[in-house]
Amino acid sequence: MDGSVLDPLCAAWEDCHDRLGWARVVYHRPAADLVFRAAGLLERFPRYAGTRNAWQDVTAGRAAVDRPA
């Protein structure tokens, strides 16, 4: 993944946000995390472990912490 995806993703996020909706991105590769981090967009596009977690707004870090031992 490179930075070329950021403009369309941000436009989609803004459109959804303006309509009182939400847009979430599910990604697993470290490169995607680096691109979002470098652009200062990790807060807008946090990492989700899967689609169910994205639907429930449980980020990947929180999913690992909340998982029973």
Rosetta blueprint (number, residue, H / E / L):
1 M L
2 D L
3 G H
4 S H
5 V H
6 L H
7 D H
8 P H
9 L H
10 C H
11 A H
12 A H
13 W H
14 E H
15 D H
16 C H
17 H H
18 D H
19 R L
20 L L
21 G L
22 W L
23 A L
24 R L
25 V L
26 V L
27 Y L
28 H L
29 R L
30 P H
31 A H
32 A H
33 D H
34 L H
35 V H
36 F H
37 R H
38 A H
39 A L
40 G L
41 L L
42 L L
43 E L
44 R L
45 F L
46 P L
47 R L
48 Y E
49 A L
50 G L
51 T H
52 R H
53 N H
54 A H
55 W H
56 Q L
57 D L
58 V L
59 T E
60 A H
61 G H
62 R H
63 A H
64 A H
65 V H
66 D H
67 R L
68 P L
69 A L
